[in-house]
Amino acid sequence: MFILRKTYLKLFACGVFISILFLPVKAVVEVLDGNTYANLVSLFKEFREFQKPRMLDGVPDYTTSVMKKQKEGLKKFQTRLAAIDPSGWPVSQQVDYHLVRAEMNGLDFHHRVLRPWSRNPDFYTPKDFAHRAIPEPPLAKEELTELHDKLKAIPKFLKQAQGNLVEGSGDLAVLAMQSLEFAHAALMELESKLAENHPGLVSDANEALAAIEEYSDWLQQNKNKMKSPSGIGKENYNWWLKNVWLFPYTWDECRRILEREYGRSIAHLKLMENRNRNLPKAMLANTQEGYALRYLEAEEELLKFLHEEKFFTVPDFFKGTGPDVVAP
């Protein structure tokens, strides 16, 4: 009986080896190395490429059919990740595994809950212009090409927005209109500089301005029809904290922590007020210009204090925002 059992085990092992031998190369790798850290890195790189929006005519494509396809593809990535067992890896590599898991959870959350491409009108605001994250003319050749592409994309992207926002939020539309004002002002300023340095881009800037105005008007006309809530609810937020940020606290626990810190701040404020009770009271600014100037002065004083006291490193390129941005 022992000899028969031993012979059977040999035949079984031989059969397994032959089965693997005739598998495709890719399948053999998955059988032998599917649970390695290298496999995780490869999966992550593949996911990062998958995560990028498809470009259509120079703009990201967030149409319903494309987003549905991405959502379905995400499930396959999550299944492949779940098949990897990192329990025997070094701690640093296990951390990487959970970071990959969190990134996939983040994209899942965007599809299940946030859906900014169909809910949030501000998702389509030209952020580079609203945040003034554009280089100052005159521009180098590479910068000129990049700016040209961005200007040409604005009308197409904002036109796409009007078709994609099928479950828009009126509250978020109001915020979007405010962001569009900043983008419009920055683009107007840029247009005058382009006329002086790069007149060939002026027509592109004009088309972008017209598109921003048209989109803002469209939001004004349709914001009352957008009935989706702007918030996501406490339950969804807790899921985001736990599974995307990998954060150990819930919304309620965060609130208690903030209330405690707020109480400390108020107590410190009252102590300072008492210490300085004999000094003249500070006068509040009553104009935009006065507020902007005082903000800038306070900002410069804070930066000087941080540089001198060396609490932490303050890079030389870190400058104040300036009164033209902070003014209400």
LINFEN-V997388 format. One record per pair of residues at least 12 apart in sequence whose ideal C-beta (glycine too) atoms are under 10 Angstrom apart, sorted by the first residue. I is the first residue (numbers start at 0). J is the second residue. D is the distance in whole Angstrom. If there is no record, write none. Layout:
BEGIN
I;J;D / I;J;D
END
This chain:
BEGIN
18;30;10 / 19;31;8 / 29;79;10 / 29;82;9 / 33;79;9 / 33;82;7 / 33;83;7 / 33;84;10 / 34;82;8 / 34;83;6 / 34;84;6 / 34;85;8 / 34;86;10 / 34;87;8 / 34;88;9 / 35;83;8 / 35;85;10 / 35;88;9 / 35;92;10 / 36;83;9 / 36;85;8 / 36;88;6 / 36;89;9 / 36;91;10 / 36;92;5 / 36;93;10 / 36;95;8 / 36;96;8 / 38;79;9 / 38;82;10 / 38;83;6 / 39;79;10 / 39;80;8 / 39;83;6 / 39;85;7 / 39;88;9 / 39;92;8 / 39;95;7 / 39;96;6 / 39;99;6 / 40;92;10 / 40;95;8 / 40;99;9 / 42;76;7 / 42;79;6 / 42;80;6 / 42;82;10 / 42;83;8 / 42;96;10 / 42;99;7 / 42;103;10 / 43;76;10 / 43;80;9 / 43;95;8 / 43;96;9 / 43;98;9 / 43;99;5 / 43;102;8 / 43;103;9 / 45;76;8 / 45;79;9 / 46;72;10 / 46;73;9 / 46;76;5 / 46;77;10 / 46;79;9 / 46;80;8 / 46;99;7 / 46;102;7 / 46;103;7 / 46;106;8 / 47;99;10 / 47;102;8 / 49;69;8 / 49;72;6 / 49;73;8 / 49;75;9 / 49;76;7 / 49;106;9 / 50;69;8 / 50;72;10 / 50;73;9 / 50;76;9 / 50;102;8 / 50;103;9 / 50;105;9 / 50;106;6 / 50;109;10 / 51;69;10 / 52;65;8 / 52;66;9 / 52;69;8 / 52;116;9 / 53;65;6 / 53;66;10 / 53;68;9 / 53;69;8 / 54;152;10 / 55;155;9 / 55;159;9 / 56;151;9 / 56;152;9 / 56;155;6 / 56;156;10 / 56;159;10 / 57;148;6 / 57;149;10 / 57;151;6 / 57;152;5 / 57;155;7 / 57;156;9 / 58;123;10 / 58;148;10 / 58;151;9 / 58;152;5 / 58;153;9 / 58;154;9 / 58;155;5 / 58;156;5 / 58;157;9 / 58;158;9 / 58;159;7 / 59;116;9 / 59;123;10 / 59;152;9 / 59;156;7 / 59;159;9 / 60;116;10 / 60;156;10 / 60;159;8 / 60;163;10 / 61;114;10 / 61;115;9 / 61;116;4 / 61;117;8 / 61;122;8 / 61;123;9 / 61;156;9 / 61;159;7 / 61;160;8 / 61;162;10 / 61;163;6 / 61;164;10 / 62;116;8 / 62;117;10 / 62;159;7 / 62;162;7 / 62;163;6 / 63;116;9 / 63;117;7 / 63;162;9 / 63;163;7 / 63;165;7 / 65;116;9 / 65;163;10 / 66;109;9 / 66;110;7 / 66;114;8 / 66;116;6 / 66;117;8 / 66;163;9 / 67;110;9 / 69;106;8 / 69;109;9 / 69;110;7 / 70;106;9 / 70;107;8 / 70;109;9 / 70;110;4 / 70;111;8 / 70;114;10 / 71;110;10 / 72;106;10 / 73;103;7 / 73;104;10 / 73;106;6 / 73;107;6 / 73;109;10 / 73;110;7 / 74;103;10 / 74;107;9 / 74;110;10 / 76;99;9 / 76;102;10 / 76;103;6 / 76;106;9 / 76;107;10 / 77;100;8 / 77;103;5 / 77;104;8 / 77;106;9 / 77;107;7 / 79;103;10 / 80;96;8 / 80;99;6 / 80;100;6 / 80;102;10 / 80;103;6 / 81;100;9 / 81;103;10 / 83;96;7 / 83;99;9 / 83;100;10 / 84;96;9 / 85;97;8 / 85;99;10 / 85;100;10 / 94;245;10 / 97;245;6 / 98;245;8 / 100;242;8 / 100;243;10 / 100;245;9 / 101;241;10 / 101;242;7 / 101;243;5 / 101;244;7 / 101;245;5 / 102;243;8 / 103;242;10 / 103;243;9 / 104;238;9 / 104;239;8 / 104;241;9 / 104;242;4 / 104;243;5 / 104;244;10 / 104;245;9 / 105;239;8 / 105;242;8 / 105;243;5 / 105;244;9 / 106;243;9 / 107;238;10 / 107;242;9 / 107;243;9 / 108;231;9 / 108;235;8 / 108;238;7 / 108;239;6 / 108;242;8 / 108;243;6 / 109;243;10 / 111;235;8 / 111;238;9 / 112;231;5 / 112;232;9 / 112;234;10 / 112;235;5 / 112;236;9 / 112;238;8 / 112;239;8 / 113;231;7 / 113;235;9 / 113;239;9 / 114;163;10 / 114;165;10 / 114;166;7 / 114;227;9 / 115;163;10 / 115;164;10 / 115;171;9 / 116;159;9 / 116;160;8 / 116;163;5 / 116;164;8 / 116;165;10 / 117;160;10 / 117;162;10 / 117;163;6 / 117;164;6 / 117;165;5 / 117;166;5 / 117;167;7 / 117;227;9 / 118;163;10 / 118;164;7 / 118;165;9 / 118;166;5 / 118;167;6 / 118;168;6 / 118;171;7 / 118;225;9 / 118;227;5 / 118;228;9 / 118;229;8 / 118;231;10 / 119;160;10 / 119;164;8 / 119;166;10 / 119;167;8 / 119;168;7 / 119;170;10 / 119;171;5 / 119;172;9 / 119;174;9 / 119;175;7 / 119;227;9 / 119;229;8 / 120;157;10 / 120;160;7 / 120;161;9 / 120;163;10 / 120;164;6 / 120;167;6 / 120;168;8 / 120;169;9 / 120;170;10 / 120;171;6 / 120;172;5 / 120;173;9 / 120;174;8 / 120;175;4 / 120;176;8 / 120;178;9 / 120;179;9 / 120;214;8 / 120;215;10 / 120;217;9 / 120;218;6 / 120;221;9 / 120;222;8 / 120;225;8 / 121;160;10 / 121;168;10 / 121;171;6 / 121;172;8 / 121;173;9 / 121;174;5 / 121;175;4 / 121;176;9 / 121;177;9 / 121;178;5 / 121;179;8 / 121;218;10 / 122;156;10 / 122;160;8 / 122;163;9 / 122;164;9 / 122;167;10 / 122;171;9 / 122;175;8 / 123;153;9 / 123;156;6 / 123;157;6 / 123;158;10 / 123;159;8 / 123;160;4 / 123;161;9 / 123;163;8 / 123;164;8 / 123;175;8 / 123;178;10 / 123;179;9 / 123;214;7 / 123;218;10 / 124;153;10 / 124;156;10 / 124;157;9 / 124;160;9 / 124;174;9 / 124;175;6 / 124;176;9 / 124;177;9 / 124;178;4 / 124;179;6 / 124;180;10 / 124;181;9 / 124;182;6 / 124;211;9 / 124;214;9 / 124;215;10 / 125;149;7 / 125;150;9 / 125;152;8 / 125;153;5 / 125;156;8 / 125;157;8 / 125;178;9 / 125;179;8 / 125;181;10 / 125;182;5 / 125;183;9 / 125;185;9 / 125;186;8 / 125;207;7 / 125;210;9 / 125;211;7 / 125;214;10 / 126;178;8 / 126;181;10 / 126;182;8 / 127;145;10 / 127;146;9 / 127;149;6 / 127;153;10 / 127;182;8 / 127;185;9 / 127;186;10 / 128;149;8 / 128;150;9 / 128;153;8 / 128;178;10 / 128;179;9 / 128;181;8 / 128;182;4 / 128;183;8 / 128;184;9 / 128;185;5 / 128;186;5 / 128;187;10 / 128;188;10 / 128;189;7 / 128;207;8 / 128;208;10 / 128;211;8 / 129;175;10 / 129;177;9 / 129;178;5 / 129;179;7 / 129;180;9 / 129;181;4 / 129;182;4 / 129;183;9 / 129;184;9 / 129;185;7 / 129;186;9 / 129;211;10 / 130;178;9 / 130;181;8 / 130;182;9 / 130;185;8 / 130;324;9 / 131;181;8 / 131;182;9 / 131;184;9 / 131;185;5 / 131;188;9 / 131;189;9 / 131;320;9 / 131;321;10 / 131;323;9 / 131;324;7 / 132;185;9 / 133;145;9 / 133;146;7 / 133;149;8 / 133;185;7 / 133;186;9 / 133;189;7 / 134;146;7 / 134;189;10 / 135;189;9 / 135;192;7 / 135;196;9 / 136;189;8 / 136;191;10 / 136;192;4 / 136;193;6 / 136;194;10 / 136;195;7 / 136;196;4 / 136;197;6 / 136;200;9 / 137;192;9 / 137;193;10 / 137;195;9 / 137;196;4 / 137;197;7 / 138;192;10 / 138;193;9 / 138;196;7 / 138;197;7 / 138;200;9 / 142;197;10 / 143;193;10 / 143;196;10 / 143;197;6 / 143;199;9 / 143;200;7 / 146;189;9 / 146;193;9 / 146;197;8 / 146;200;7 / 146;203;8 / 146;204;9 / 147;197;9 / 147;199;8 / 147;200;6 / 147;203;6 / 147;204;10 / 148;203;10 / 149;203;9 / 149;207;8 / 150;186;8 / 150;189;9 / 150;190;10 / 150;193;9 / 150;200;7 / 150;201;10 / 150;202;9 / 150;203;4 / 150;204;6 / 150;205;9 / 150;206;7 / 150;207;5 / 150;208;10 / 150;210;10 / 151;200;10 / 151;203;6 / 151;206;8 / 151;207;8 / 152;203;10 / 152;207;9 / 152;210;10 / 153;182;9 / 153;186;9 / 153;203;9 / 153;204;9 / 153;206;8 / 153;207;4 / 153;208;9 / 153;209;10 / 153;210;5 / 153;211;7 / 153;214;9 / 154;203;9 / 154;206;6 / 154;207;6 / 154;208;10 / 154;209;8 / 154;210;4 / 154;211;9 / 154;213;8 / 154;214;9 / 155;210;8 / 156;210;8 / 156;214;9 / 157;179;9 / 157;207;9 / 157;209;10 / 157;210;5 / 157;211;7 / 157;212;10 / 157;213;7 / 157;214;4 / 157;215;9 / 157;217;9 / 158;210;7 / 158;213;8 / 158;214;8 / 158;217;10 / 160;175;9 / 160;214;7 / 160;217;9 / 160;218;9 / 161;213;9 / 161;214;7 / 161;217;6 / 161;218;9 / 161;221;9 / 164;217;9 / 164;218;9 / 164;221;8 / 164;225;7 / 164;227;10 / 165;225;10 / 165;227;9 / 166;225;8 / 166;226;8 / 166;227;5 / 167;218;9 / 167;221;7 / 167;222;8 / 167;224;8 / 167;225;4 / 167;226;8 / 167;227;6 / 167;229;10 / 168;222;9 / 168;225;6 / 168;226;8 / 168;227;5 / 168;228;7 / 168;229;4 / 168;230;9 / 169;218;9 / 169;221;9 / 169;222;5 / 169;223;6 / 169;224;8 / 169;225;4 / 169;226;7 / 169;227;8 / 169;228;10 / 169;229;8 / 170;222;9 / 170;225;8 / 170;227;9 / 170;228;8 / 170;229;4 / 170;230;9 / 171;218;10 / 171;222;9 / 171;225;8 / 171;227;8 / 171;228;10 / 171;229;5 / 172;215;10 / 172;217;10 / 172;218;5 / 172;219;8 / 172;221;7 / 172;222;4 / 172;223;9 / 172;224;10 / 172;225;6 / 172;229;9 / 173;218;8 / 173;219;10 / 173;222;6 / 173;225;10 / 173;229;9 / 174;229;8 / 175;214;8 / 175;215;8 / 175;218;6 / 175;222;9 / 176;214;9 / 176;215;6 / 176;216;10 / 176;218;5 / 176;219;7 / 176;222;8 / 177;215;10 / 178;215;10 / 179;211;6 / 179;212;8 / 179;214;7 / 179;215;5 / 179;218;8 / 180;211;9 / 180;215;8 / 181;324;9 / 182;207;9 / 182;208;9 / 182;211;6 / 182;214;10 / 182;215;9 / 183;207;9 / 183;208;7 / 183;211;5 / 183;212;7 / 183;215;8 / 184;323;10 / 186;204;6 / 186;205;9 / 186;207;6 / 186;208;6 / 186;211;7 / 187;204;9 / 187;208;7 / 187;211;10 / 188;323;10 / 189;201;10 / 189;204;6 / 189;207;9 / 189;208;10 / 190;203;10 / 190;204;4 / 190;205;7 / 190;207;9 / 190;208;7 / 191;204;9 / 192;204;10 / 193;205;10 / 232;250;10 / 233;249;8 / 233;250;5 / 233;251;8 / 234;249;10 / 234;250;9 / 235;250;10 / 236;249;9 / 236;250;5 / 236;253;9 / 237;249;5 / 237;250;6 / 237;251;9 / 237;252;10 / 237;253;10 / 240;252;9 / 240;253;8 / 281;293;9 / 286;326;9 / 287;322;9 / 287;325;10 / 287;326;5 / 287;327;6 / 288;322;7 / 288;326;7 / 289;322;10 / 289;326;10 / 290;322;8 / 290;325;8 / 290;326;6 / 290;327;7 / 291;320;10 / 291;321;8 / 291;322;3 / 291;323;7 / 291;324;9 / 291;325;6 / 291;326;4 / 291;327;8 / 292;322;6 / 292;325;10 / 292;326;9 / 293;322;9 / 293;325;10 / 294;319;9 / 294;320;8 / 294;321;9 / 294;322;7 / 294;324;9 / 294;325;5 / 294;326;8 / 294;327;10 / 295;319;6 / 295;320;8 / 295;321;6 / 295;322;5 / 295;323;10 / 295;324;10 / 295;325;7 / 295;326;10 / 296;319;10 / 296;322;10 / 297;319;9 / 298;318;9 / 298;319;4 / 298;320;7 / 298;321;9 / 298;322;9 / 298;325;8 / 299;318;10 / 299;319;6 / 301;313;10 / 301;319;9 / 302;317;7 / 302;318;8 / 302;319;7 / 305;317;9
END
